[in-house]
Amino acid sequence: MSRCPVRTPGGPGGLEVVDTAAAGDRVTGMRTCVGCRSKAHRSDLVRLVVDRRAAAPVVVVDPRAVMPGRGVWLHQRPDCLDRAEARRAITRGLRLTQAVSLDEVRAWFDQHT
């Protein structure tokens, strides 16, 4: 149970301690799929990041969601990957200035779907 002071109109000094997990919400676990733009729990999505260890930046799947750097979230469905690629949402979400290959991501999707 997490409790957090929240500024409210009433209460002494305008602060009231509220139970932030009262409704069982897992607000911190919600992410938006860059393909279909729907919200889902992070366990239902896969994270994509830029692997900067390579000579040229390449987008890879981060299945454990632990790699450093900015990431984007995507449903593990080929149609969401197609939509995200068509909208250039992956490149934009990762704040890349140039288009990158998604070949490694497609290969991962082919193996895991």
C-alpha positions in Angstrom: 0.0 0.0 0.0 1.5 3.3 -1.0 0.5 6.6 0.6 1.3 9.9 -0.8 0.7 13.5 0.2 -1.6 15.2 -2.3 -2.4 18.9 -2.5 -6.2 19.3 -1.9 -8.4 22.3 -1.2 -9.1 21.2 2.3 -6.9 19.9 5.1 -4.2 21.6 7.2 -1.7 23.4 5.0 -3.6 22.2 1.9 -2.0 18.7 2.1 -3.9 15.4 2.7 -2.4 11.9 2.8 -4.2 9.7 0.3 -3.8 6.0 -0.4 -2.7 6.0 -4.1 -3.4 2.3 -4.5 -6.9 2.3 -3.0 -8.7 1.1 -6.1 -6.0 -1.5 -7.0 -4.9 0.6 -9.9 -1.6 -0.2 -11.5 -1.1 3.2 -13.0 2.6 2.9 -13.3 2.3 -0.3 -15.4 0.2 1.2 -18.2 1.8 2.0 -21.5 0.5 3.1 -24.9 1.2 1.0 -28.0 2.7 3.2 -30.7 1.1 1.1 -33.4 -2.6 1.1 -32.4 -2.4 3.9 -29.8 -4.4 1.8 -27.2 -3.3 1.6 -23.6 -2.3 -1.8 -22.1 -0.4 -3.1 -19.2 3.3 -3.3 -19.8 3.2 -7.1 -19.5 1.0 -7.2 -22.6 3.5 -5.1 -24.7 7.0 -5.4 -25.8 9.6 -2.6 -25.6 11.7 -1.4 -28.5 15.0 0.5 -27.9 17.9 1.7 -30.0 21.0 -0.4 -29.6 23.8 2.1 -29.8 26.6 -0.5 -29.4 26.3 -1.2 -33.1 28.2 0.9 -35.7 24.9 2.3 -37.0 21.9 2.8 -34.6 19.6 -0.2 -34.9 16.2 -0.8 -33.2 16.0 -4.0 -31.2 13.4 -5.7 -29.0 14.0 -5.4 -25.3 11.9 -8.3 -24.0 12.9 -7.8 -20.3 12.5 -4.0 -20.6 15.8 -3.3 -18.9 18.0 -1.9 -21.6 19.1 1.7 -21.1 17.7 4.6 -23.1 14.4 5.8 -24.4 12.0 3.1 -25.5 8.6 2.7 -27.2 6.0 0.1 -26.4 4.2 -2.1 -29.0 1.7 -5.0 -28.9 3.3 -8.3 -29.9 1.3 -8.3 -33.1 2.5 -7.8 -36.7 -0.4 -5.5 -37.5 0.7 -3.1 -34.7 4.3 -3.2 -36.0 3.1 -2.4 -39.5 1.0 0.5 -38.3 3.8 1.9 -36.3 6.2 1.7 -39.2 3.7 3.3 -41.6 3.1 6.2 -39.2 6.9 6.4 -38.4 5.9 6.3 -34.8 8.9 4.2 -33.7 11.4 6.6 -35.2 9.5 9.6 -33.7 9.0 7.9 -30.3 12.7 7.1 -30.0 13.5 10.6 -31.1 15.7 9.5 -34.0 16.6 12.0 -36.7 17.1 9.4 -39.4 15.1 6.3 -40.5 16.4 3.0 -39.1 16.0 -0.5 -40.2 13.4 -2.6 -38.3 14.8 -5.9 -39.7 15.8 -7.3 -36.3 12.4 -6.3 -34.8 10.6 -8.1 -37.7 12.8 -11.2 -37.2 12.0 -11.2 -33.5 8.2 -10.9 -34.3 8.4 -13.7 -36.8 9.9 -16.0 -34.1 7.6 -15.0 -31.3 4.2 -14.7 -32.9 
